[in-house]
Amino acid sequence: MPEIKQVYGLAKHIPFATDNYKELLIRDDIDIIEICTPNYLHIEIIIEALNAGKHVNYEKPLAMNLSEAKEIIDTANSYPELIHRSHLNIDIILQ
């Protein structure tokens, strides 16, 4: 029996569907990752996406605590051309 992601993808004429974000990170035809996951998953996905050279757009909150936020910000500062913020408060921290 085909997986629901494949059935839905075919029905909507979507050539690729996955439930594993890591499959997106290795694809050359994917330029941007939209992070819409539960908050506790943001740090891992954002950092991996940036390190894979993907543009990142994330939903707030950025992280679960200040330590995680600092780790994300430090990584983002290494790739300033790749980070896109869905909310503006983080701009003050990044400066």
Buried (B, 14 or more C-beta within 10 A) or exposed (E): EEEEBEEEBEEEEEEEBEEEBEEBBEEEEBEEBBBEBEBEEBBEBBBBBBEBEBBBBBBEBBBBEEEBBEBBBEBBEEBEEBBEBEEEEBEEEEE
